[in-house]
Each structure stands twice: as structure tokens, then as C-alpha cells.
């Protein structure tokens, strides 16, 4: 039992869980302030931004203070990395939809789950390339750009490249988000987060 507890503390998982809970409370509050129950399209900011915030929280937990120990360990680390990423993503995908219950065919729980998977996949891949501290940046840039650019866009390709802004039932958006998650999770599990300089 000591091993998992030490691993959880080294990745700041208690703080991560607290931050995910705070993100969920904020998403519920924001959806209520937008009167999203009146019109599901008012939920778009919550459906796009709450998964982005959760992915940023998850990305911060991917930091390893003992990168050299991880690389020289007798047992492979990829199962622990994959379990951590999978468990945190599953938790976020379970609690964030509480903010947008109902309207599953438009901007309801399925859209939040899909965006949580996609944003977390982008963040996990970015942790490998940029490090955990900056892992939120590509997902933030992409979701922001799509949020601003996709309102007037038309065509089949839009459901793929603008997956964060699509209704919950769009197959192209699901395929894109799932692909991004699988690729990002595989990269992170195999390589871990990029080594960073000491804090401070």
C-alpha cells in the first residue's frame, strides 16, 4: 500500500482531485448562471471550457519530480502512468456532465464526455512534448481558436476539426476526440512527461 500512496503524493493527486471537484462545482454554477436549462445552446461555453479546465488540472498532475528514478526503475512505469491518466480522465468524464444534464442529443453529457477525452488527449501529448507545466497550452489554444472560428463554418469536415464545438451525437467529432485521446494517452504512457528544470 505504501507504493501507491507514495506515487499519489509524488504526483500531487490529492490536490488534483480537489481541483477537479472545484472545476465541477464551477461548471455547475456557470451552467446555472447561463440559464442553460432554458436553451441547450447556452451550454456551449460550459461544454467547451469545463473539459478544458479539467484537462489542465490533469495535465499538471503528470509532472514527475523524480524523472531519473522513473527511467531507472526496475519495473516499467507505463502501467502506472496509464492508470493515473485513465482514472483521472474517467473521474472528470463522470462528474463534469452534472453541469449539463439532459439534452443528450445536443450539448448535454455526451458532448462533455467527448470533450473531456479530447482535451485530455491533447494535454497528455503536450506533456510529452512540452512538459507537464505547459501541457495545458496547446489544448487552450486549440479550443479557443475553434470556439472563435467555427460558428459560421459548414461542411462535413467541420465535425472533425471543430469537435469541441459539436453537438453530442456527431460521429466525426467523437472519432476525432477518441483518436486524440488514444494517441495522447499512448504517448504519455510510453514516454512520460518531458523532464523539466527544478522548481523555483
C-alpha positions as CSV (number, residue, x, y, z in Angstrom):
1,X,0.0,0.0,0.0
2,X,3.0,2.3,0.6
3,X,4.0,2.3,-3.1
4,X,0.6,3.6,-4.4
5,X,0.4,6.2,-1.7
6,X,3.9,7.5,-2.4
7,X,3.1,7.6,-6.1
8,X,-0.1,9.5,-5.4
9,X,1.7,12.0,-3.2
10,X,4.5,12.5,-5.7
11,X,2.0,13.3,-8.4
12,X,0.0,15.7,-6.1
13,X,-3.1,13.5,-6.8
14,X,-5.0,14.7,-3.6
15,X,-4.7,18.3,-4.8
16,X,-5.6,17.2,-8.4
17,X,-8.8,15.5,-7.1
18,X,-9.7,18.7,-5.1
19,X,-9.1,20.8,-8.2
20,X,-11.3,18.5,-10.3
21,X,-14.1,18.8,-7.7
22,X,-13.7,22.6,-7.8
23,X,-13.9,22.6,-11.6
24,X,-17.1,20.6,-11.4
25,X,-18.7,23.0,-8.9
26,X,-17.7,25.9,-11.1
27,X,-19.2,24.2,-14.2
28,X,-22.5,23.6,-12.4
29,X,-22.5,27.2,-11.2
30,X,-21.7,28.6,-14.6
31,X,-24.4,26.5,-16.3
32,X,-26.9,27.7,-13.8
33,X,-25.9,31.4,-14.3
34,X,-26.4,31.0,-18.1
35,X,-29.9,29.6,-17.6
36,X,-28.8,26.7,-19.7
37,X,-31.9,24.7,-18.8
38,X,-33.9,27.1,-21.0
39,X,-31.8,26.5,-24.2
40,X,-29.2,23.8,-24.6
41,X,-27.2,26.1,-26.9
42,X,-26.5,28.3,-24.0
43,X,-24.4,25.5,-22.6
44,X,-21.7,25.7,-25.3
45,X,-19.3,27.7,-23.2
46,X,-19.6,25.2,-20.3
47,X,-19.3,22.2,-22.7
48,X,-16.2,23.7,-24.3
49,X,-14.4,25.2,-21.3
50,X,-15.1,22.9,-18.3
51,X,-13.4,19.9,-20.0
52,X,-10.5,22.2,-20.9
53,X,-10.1,23.3,-17.3
54,X,-10.3,19.6,-16.2
55,X,-7.7,18.6,-18.8
56,X,-5.4,21.4,-17.5
57,X,-5.7,20.1,-13.9
58,X,-5.0,16.5,-15.1
59,X,-2.0,17.7,-17.1
60,X,-0.5,19.4,-14.1
61,X,-0.6,16.0,-12.3
62,X,1.6,14.4,-15.0
63,X,4.6,16.2,-13.6
64,X,7.3,14.0,-12.2
65,X,9.8,15.3,-9.7
66,X,11.9,12.1,-10.0
67,X,12.3,11.7,-13.7
68,X,15.7,10.0,-13.3
69,X,14.3,7.5,-10.8
70,X,11.4,6.8,-13.2
71,X,13.7,6.0,-16.0
72,X,15.9,3.7,-14.0
73,X,13.2,1.8,-12.1
74,X,13.2,-2.0,-12.3
75,X,9.5,-2.2,-13.0
76,X,8.1,-0.4,-16.1
77,X,6.3,2.9,-15.3
78,X,3.9,2.9,-18.3
79,X,1.1,0.9,-16.4
80,X,1.1,3.5,-13.6
81,X,1.1,6.4,-16.0
82,X,-1.7,4.9,-18.0
83,X,-3.7,4.1,-14.8
84,X,-3.3,7.6,-13.5
85,X,-4.3,9.2,-16.7
86,X,-7.2,6.8,-17.3
87,X,-8.5,7.1,-13.7
88,X,-8.4,10.9,-13.7
89,X,-10.0,11.2,-17.1
90,X,-12.7,8.8,-16.2
91,X,-13.4,10.7,-13.0
92,X,-13.6,14.0,-14.9
93,X,-15.9,12.4,-17.5
94,X,-18.1,11.1,-14.7
95,X,-18.6,14.3,-12.7
96,X,-18.4,17.2,-15.3
97,X,-21.7,16.1,-17.0
98,X,-23.5,17.0,-13.8
99,X,-23.4,20.6,-15.0
100,X,-25.4,19.9,-18.2
101,X,-27.8,17.1,-17.5
102,X,-30.4,16.4,-20.2
103,X,-30.4,17.3,-23.9
104,X,-28.1,14.4,-24.8
105,X,-28.6,14.9,-28.5
106,X,-27.2,18.5,-28.4
107,X,-25.0,20.0,-25.8
108,X,-25.5,17.6,-22.9
109,X,-23.5,15.0,-21.1
110,X,-22.2,13.2,-24.2
111,X,-20.6,16.4,-25.6
112,X,-18.9,17.0,-22.2
113,X,-17.6,13.4,-22.1
114,X,-16.3,13.7,-25.6
115,X,-14.6,17.0,-25.0
116,X,-13.0,15.7,-21.8
117,X,-11.5,12.8,-23.7
118,X,-10.2,15.0,-26.5
119,X,-8.8,17.8,-24.3
120,X,-7.1,15.3,-22.0
121,X,-5.6,13.6,-25.0
122,X,-4.2,16.9,-26.3
123,X,-2.9,17.7,-22.8
124,X,-1.2,14.3,-22.4
125,X,0.6,14.6,-25.7
126,X,1.7,18.1,-24.9
127,X,3.1,16.9,-21.6
128,X,5.4,14.5,-23.5
129,X,6.5,17.3,-25.9
130,X,6.5,20.4,-23.7
131,X,6.4,19.2,-20.1
132,X,3.5,19.0,-17.6
133,X,3.7,22.6,-16.6
134,X,2.9,23.8,-20.2
135,X,0.7,20.9,-21.1
136,X,-2.5,23.0,-20.9
137,X,-1.3,25.5,-23.5
138,X,-2.0,23.6,-26.9
139,X,-5.4,22.5,-25.7
140,X,-6.3,26.0,-24.6
141,X,-5.1,27.5,-27.9
142,X,-6.9,24.9,-30.0
143,X,-10.3,25.1,-28.1
144,X,-10.1,28.9,-28.1
145,X,-9.4,29.0,-31.8
146,X,-12.2,26.6,-32.6
147,X,-14.6,28.4,-30.3
148,X,-13.9,31.7,-32.2
149,X,-13.7,30.2,-35.7
150,X,-16.3,27.5,-36.0
151,X,-19.6,29.4,-35.6
152,X,-20.1,30.1,-39.3
153,X,-18.3,27.1,-40.7
154,X,-20.2,24.4,-42.7
155,X,-19.4,21.0,-44.2
156,X,-18.6,17.5,-43.1
157,X,-15.0,18.3,-42.2
158,X,-16.2,20.8,-39.5
159,X,-17.4,17.9,-37.3
160,X,-13.8,16.6,-37.3
161,X,-11.7,19.7,-36.8
162,X,-14.2,21.6,-34.7
163,X,-15.0,18.6,-32.4
164,X,-15.0,20.7,-29.2
165,X,-18.0,22.8,-30.5
166,X,-20.1,20.0,-31.9
167,X,-23.4,18.5,-30.5
168,X,-23.0,15.3,-28.6
169,X,-24.2,12.9,-31.3
170,X,-21.8,13.9,-34.1
171,X,-19.8,10.7,-35.2
172,X,-17.0,12.8,-36.7
173,X,-16.4,14.7,-33.5
174,X,-16.4,11.5,-31.5
175,X,-13.9,9.9,-33.8
176,X,-11.6,12.9,-33.7
177,X,-11.7,13.2,-29.9
178,X,-11.2,9.5,-29.3
179,X,-8.3,9.4,-31.7
180,X,-6.7,12.3,-30.0
181,X,-7.2,10.7,-26.6
182,X,-5.8,7.3,-27.6
183,X,-2.7,8.9,-29.2
184,X,-2.1,11.2,-26.3
185,X,-2.5,8.5,-23.7
186,X,-0.3,6.1,-25.6
187,X,2.5,8.7,-25.9
188,X,2.3,9.7,-22.3
189,X,2.2,6.0,-21.1
190,X,5.2,5.2,-23.2
191,X,7.4,8.3,-22.7
192,X,6.1,10.1,-19.6
193,X,6.2,13.9,-19.3
194,X,9.2,15.7,-20.6
195,X,11.8,16.4,-18.0
196,X,11.8,20.0,-16.7
197,X,14.1,22.1,-14.7
198,X,13.9,22.2,-10.9
199,X,11.0,24.3,-9.4
200,X,11.8,27.7,-8.2
